[in-house]
Amino acid sequence: MHTARFLTEAPQLRDLPALTAPEIAFVGRSNAGKSTCINTLAQQRQLAFASKMPGRTQSIVLFAVGKQGATDAVLADLPGYGYAAVPQTAKRRWQQVMANYLVSRPNLRAVVLLADARLGLTELDEALLDVIRPRVEQGMPFLVLLTKADKLSRPEQAKALSVARLQTRGGDAMLFSALKRIGVDEVAQRLWQWGHPAP
């Protein structure tokens, strides 16, 4: 993961390059800690833009992963959703772009959905799960990461994880904290396996 580097940024699906490398998408609400998660996994501070103003990322951002300039896998950082200060028209456009990407991107191999552990999966998260459900039923893996897990006590963590696993219906859920490094190694290992599928 530490070889991750910026590849391209695309406001629309048609602007994305046609790639064959396995692509792993990161999705979630604007304040779920998506950029922080990507930076932590890549062991880089400023790979993904972590803004103090949620909702700033308005494009799909691709990062290439691979040694010596090769692209073995691609991480896709999708626009955060659900931020109130963003105009409704912009929200709808992003949601449409994201939905089209998740449904039709041919080299998409897995989806990581980030949700604040204190909030769990919201209605918007559930709506996104419905979008990818057909691909999940065809075998595409997805993982729910409950971020900021260090803010919860052990019993609260166990409860949040149990509820999230019920809600995923076919995916998996894990606790994650960039600050306390909860789940970091396990998630990195999972991403490596998805990016390097057995022949």
Secondary structure, DSSP 8 states (H G I E B T S, - for coil): -TT-EEEEEESSGGGS----S-EEEEEEBTTS-HHHHHHHHHT-SSSS---SSTT---SEEEEEE-GGG--SEEEEE---B--TTS-HHHHHHHHHHHHHHHHH-TTEEEEEEEEETTT-S-HHHHHHHHHHHHHHHTT--EEEEEE-GGGS-HHHHHHHHHHHHHHHSSSEEEE-BTTTTBTHHHHHHHHHHHHS---
